Amino acid sequence: MSESNPSILIVEDEKKLSRVLQLELSYENYDTEIADNGKEALRMMIDKQWDLVLLDIMLPEMSGLEVLRRVRRNDDATPIILLTARDQVHDKVSGLDLGANDYVTKPFQIEELLARIRAHLRKPITTVKPSNELSVGDLVVNLDSREVYRGDKTIDLTPREYDLLVCLLENKNIVMTREKLIEKVWGYDYFGETNVVDVYVRYLRQKIDKGFERVYIQTVRGVGYTIKD
């Protein structure tokens, strides 16, 4: 984040809502711009580095989820908060799976949105450590390239699955509670259910443990999860 006011892109096709958001954010000393369709948002996100993006899911010309998917191909750092309707449960899960950092359900209180924005802007731009690898047995994570291998097999993970795996490996042989994993992977200000951890552990197991004789992710019943040597 630069020394000037943090820059926030508001991607919202409801003109009244986008204008209210722009006024509120400007009052909080954020520099803002508005995109009212998916294609324009994608172009603006490619052309400029933003400190944070508010991204509506339901957009004309290109959906917010498609914008998110394309942006995350080359940008794992920019915090993206989804703006979702109350009944878009599947889209919320899909958005998190594609690499969204958070979501806010409409209608929302501006104070809640501002708190989440502040929380994500406080986080470091990147969590990649200077050390090259984390590993256990034949499971290897290259922190520089974000590549994951099991033996000679390359494993494709979503950004959230990758962050969860890295967190477990960084705390190898330590039982991590669901609450601690939420704090480390989703952030202090995550307001969702802790069962999202169970969902993503299941995704991880399908990719790194299924079909292998040795299973790395262990469940400690009633407590949480761990990866042991």
C-alpha positions as a Python dict, from the first residue, in 0.01 Angstrom:
ca = {
    (1, 'M'): (0, 0, 0),
    (2, 'S'): (132, 341, -96),
    (3, 'E'): (197, 633, 136),
    (4, 'S'): (-92, 829, -22),
    (5, 'N'): (-455, 751, 56),
    (6, 'P'): (-542, 384, -5),
    (7, 'S'): (-706, 330, -343),
    (8, 'I'): (-1031, 132, -362),
    (9, 'L'): (-1212, 24, -676),
    (10, 'I'): (-1590, -2, -633),
    (11, 'V'): (-1740, -250, -879),
    (12, 'E'): (-2117, -210, -853),
    (13, 'D'): (-2386, -158, -1119),
    (14, 'E'): (-2647, -14, -879),
    (15, 'K'): (-2567, 353, -926),
    (16, 'K'): (-2729, 468, -602),
    (17, 'L'): (-2533, 214, -394),
    (18, 'S'): (-2203, 280, -572),
    (19, 'R'): (-2243, 653, -516),
    (20, 'V'): (-2320, 604, -146),
    (21, 'L'): (-2014, 380, -112),
    (22, 'Q'): (-1796, 634, -290),
    (23, 'L'): (-1912, 917, -63),
    (24, 'E'): (-1862, 713, 254),
    (25, 'L'): (-1518, 590, 150),
    (26, 'S'): (-1408, 936, 39),
    (27, 'Y'): (-1512, 1069, 379),
    (28, 'E'): (-1279, 804, 532),
    (29, 'N'): (-993, 937, 312),
    (30, 'Y'): (-991, 655, 57),
    (31, 'D'): (-930, 736, -310),
    (32, 'T'): (-1208, 567, -508),
    (33, 'E'): (-1317, 494, -862),
    (34, 'I'): (-1628, 314, -985),
    (35, 'A'): (-1679, 45, -1248),
    (36, 'D'): (-2040, -44, -1331),
    (37, 'N'): (-1986, -359, -1538),
    (38, 'G'): (-1758, -663, -1533),
    (39, 'K'): (-1557, -589, -1845),
    (40, 'E'): (-1476, -236, -1731),
    (41, 'A'): (-1381, -367, -1386),
    (42, 'L'): (-1144, -626, -1534),
    (43, 'R'): (-975, -363, -1750),
    (44, 'M'): (-932, -126, -1454),
    (45, 'M'): (-795, -402, -1232),
    (46, 'I'): (-541, -501, -1498),
    (47, 'D'): (-438, -143, -1578),
    (48, 'K'): (-389, -23, -1219),
    (49, 'Q'): (-274, -165, -886),
    (50, 'W'): (-548, -116, -627),
    (51, 'D'): (-511, -142, -251),
    (52, 'L'): (-854, -309, -227),
    (53, 'V'): (-1149, -396, -452),
    (54, 'L'): (-1518, -413, -362),
    (55, 'L'): (-1665, -652, -619),
    (56, 'D'): (-2036, -713, -673),
    (57, 'I'): (-2115, -1064, -798),
    (58, 'M'): (-2415, -978, -1018),
    (59, 'L'): (-2278, -752, -1293),
    (60, 'P'): (-2366, -683, -1656),
    (61, 'E'): (-2134, -795, -1940),
    (62, 'M'): (-1921, -1018, -1713),
    (63, 'S'): (-2006, -1163, -1371),
    (64, 'G'): (-1808, -1069, -1064),
    (65, 'L'): (-1699, -1431, -1022),
    (66, 'E'): (-1556, -1437, -1374),
    (67, 'V'): (-1374, -1109, -1308),
    (68, 'L'): (-1235, -1261, -988),
    (69, 'R'): (-1126, -1580, -1165),
    (70, 'R'): (-938, -1389, -1435),
    (71, 'V'): (-774, -1144, -1197),
    (72, 'R'): (-650, -1418, -963),
    (73, 'R'): (-457, -1581, -1248),
    (74, 'N'): (-188, -1317, -1203),
    (75, 'D'): (-274, -1131, -881),
    (76, 'D'): (-281, -1312, -548),
    (77, 'A'): (-219, -1000, -340),
    (78, 'T'): (-497, -745, -391),
    (79, 'P'): (-765, -784, -122),
    (80, 'I'): (-1105, -843, -284),
    (81, 'I'): (-1429, -821, -85),
    (82, 'L'): (-1738, -959, -258),
    (83, 'L'): (-2072, -783, -234),
    (84, 'T'): (-2340, -1053, -242),
    (85, 'A'): (-2716, -1091, -214),
    (86, 'R'): (-2850, -1274, 89),
    (87, 'D'): (-2955, -1583, -110),
    (88, 'Q'): (-2630, -1627, -306),
    (89, 'V'): (-2483, -1895, -79),
    (90, 'H'): (-2334, -2093, -366),
    (91, 'D'): (-2176, -1780, -512),
    (92, 'K'): (-2021, -1694, -174),
    (93, 'V'): (-1855, -2036, -157),
    (94, 'S'): (-1746, -2014, -520),
    (95, 'G'): (-1604, -1667, -462),
    (96, 'L'): (-1398, -1777, -161),
    (97, 'D'): (-1281, -2079, -357),
    (98, 'L'): (-1167, -1853, -642),
    (99, 'G'): (-962, -1642, -402),
    (100, 'A'): (-1188, -1370, -263),
    (101, 'N'): (-1066, -1249, 75),
    (102, 'D'): (-1407, -1182, 227),
    (103, 'Y'): (-1771, -1111, 149),
    (104, 'V'): (-2041, -877, 275),
    (105, 'T'): (-2408, -962, 236),
    (106, 'K'): (-2650, -697, 110),
    (107, 'P'): (-2807, -506, 271),
    (108, 'F'): (-2514, -427, 498),
    (109, 'Q'): (-2425, -163, 753),
    (110, 'I'): (-2156, 73, 625),
    (111, 'E'): (-1976, 45, 961),
    (112, 'E'): (-1934, -330, 909),
    (113, 'L'): (-1797, -281, 559),
    (114, 'L'): (-1555, -13, 677),
    (115, 'A'): (-1431, -242, 956),
    (116, 'R'): (-1361, -520, 708),
    (117, 'I'): (-1186, -282, 472),
    (118, 'R'): (-962, -157, 754),
    (119, 'A'): (-883, -516, 857),
    (120, 'H'): (-775, -619, 506),
    (121, 'L'): (-571, -305, 447),
    (122, 'R'): (-378, -375, 769),
    (123, 'K'): (-267, -714, 638),
    (124, 'P'): (65, -741, 452),
    (125, 'I'): (38, -742, 75),
    (126, 'T'): (202, -1082, 51),
    (127, 'T'): (238, -1373, 289),
    (128, 'V'): (511, -1551, 93),
    (129, 'K'): (814, -1614, 309),
    (130, 'P'): (1172, -1584, 189),
    (131, 'S'): (1241, -1950, 265),
    (132, 'N'): (1200, -2170, -39),
    (133, 'E'): (1001, -2472, 74),
    (134, 'L'): (776, -2632, 331),
    (135, 'S'): (751, -3008, 327),
    (136, 'V'): (644, -3324, 503),
    (137, 'G'): (738, -3660, 354),
    (138, 'D'): (684, -3642, -21),
    (139, 'L'): (455, -3337, 4),
    (140, 'V'): (641, -3018, -93),
    (141, 'V'): (526, -2656, -118),
    (142, 'N'): (749, -2410, -303),
    (143, 'L'): (677, -2073, -141),
    (144, 'D'): (840, -1873, -419),
    (145, 'S'): (640, -2021, -705),
    (146, 'R'): (336, -2133, -496),
    (147, 'E'): (367, -2477, -657),
    (148, 'V'): (265, -2788, -467),
    (149, 'Y'): (396, -3139, -532),
    (150, 'R'): (322, -3485, -396),
    (151, 'G'): (607, -3703, -515),
    (152, 'D'): (631, -3636, -888),
    (153, 'K'): (271, -3519, -913),
    (154, 'T'): (186, -3148, -940),
    (155, 'I'): (-119, -3052, -733),
    (156, 'D'): (-333, -2756, -834),
    (157, 'L'): (-478, -2566, -538),
    (158, 'T'): (-699, -2260, -515),
    (159, 'P'): (-550, -1961, -328),
    (160, 'R'): (-751, -2045, -15),
    (161, 'E'): (-657, -2414, -24),
    (162, 'Y'): (-292, -2313, -68),
    (163, 'D'): (-305, -2075, 229),
    (164, 'L'): (-465, -2343, 447),
    (165, 'L'): (-202, -2600, 351),
    (166, 'V'): (81, -2355, 418),
    (167, 'C'): (-67, -2272, 759),
    (168, 'L'): (-86, -2641, 853),
    (169, 'L'): (270, -2702, 735),
    (170, 'E'): (405, -2396, 917),
    (171, 'N'): (249, -2542, 1234),
    (172, 'K'): (351, -2902, 1167),
    (173, 'N'): (287, -3140, 1459),
    (174, 'I'): (70, -2876, 1629),
    (175, 'V'): (-304, -2928, 1654),
    (176, 'M'): (-473, -2623, 1502),
    (177, 'T'): (-826, -2548, 1620),
    (178, 'R'): (-1085, -2435, 1369),
    (179, 'E'): (-1087, -2093, 1533),
    (180, 'K'): (-708, -2062, 1501),
    (181, 'L'): (-720, -2165, 1135),
    (182, 'I'): (-995, -1908, 1071),
    (183, 'E'): (-774, -1644, 1233),
    (184, 'K'): (-461, -1742, 1038),
    (185, 'V'): (-615, -1814, 696),
    (186, 'W'): (-937, -1610, 677),
    (187, 'G'): (-836, -1325, 908),
    (188, 'Y'): (-935, -1181, 1243),
    (189, 'D'): (-1245, -1010, 1107),
    (190, 'Y'): (-1398, -1312, 933),
    (191, 'F'): (-1765, -1329, 1036),
    (192, 'G'): (-1871, -1660, 877),
    (193, 'E'): (-1914, -2005, 1025),
    (194, 'T'): (-1615, -2210, 1145),
    (195, 'N'): (-1739, -2508, 942),
    (196, 'V'): (-1584, -2338, 637),
    (197, 'V'): (-1258, -2492, 770),
    (198, 'D'): (-1407, -2841, 746),
    (199, 'V'): (-1517, -2772, 389),
    (200, 'Y'): (-1170, -2660, 282),
    (201, 'V'): (-994, -2942, 467),
    (202, 'R'): (-1215, -3181, 270),
    (203, 'Y'): (-1112, -3006, -54),
    (204, 'L'): (-744, -3034, 45),
    (205, 'R'): (-772, -3401, 133),
    (206, 'Q'): (-926, -3479, -203),
    (207, 'K'): (-622, -3325, -371),
    (208, 'I'): (-322, -3416, -154),
    (209, 'D'): (-426, -3737, 25),
    (210, 'K'): (-678, -3921, -193),
    (211, 'G'): (-519, -4214, -374),
    (212, 'F'): (-204, -4213, -160),
    (213, 'E'): (-120, -4474, 102),
    (214, 'R'): (-3, -4216, 353),
    (215, 'V'): (-254, -3956, 473),
    (216, 'Y'): (-102, -3629, 597),
    (217, 'I'): (-396, -3423, 727),
    (218, 'Q'): (-509, -3569, 1058),
    (219, 'T'): (-834, -3489, 1240),
    (220, 'V'): (-815, -3448, 1615),
    (221, 'R'): (-1176, -3509, 1706),
    (222, 'G'): (-1341, -3222, 1889),
    (223, 'V'): (-1034, -3001, 1850),
    (224, 'G'): (-917, -2941, 1492),
    (225, 'Y'): (-656, -3053, 1241),
    (226, 'T'): (-284, -3117, 1215),
    (227, 'I'): (-16, -3237, 975),
    (228, 'K'): (235, -3469, 1143),
    (229, 'D'): (577, -3591, 1037),
}
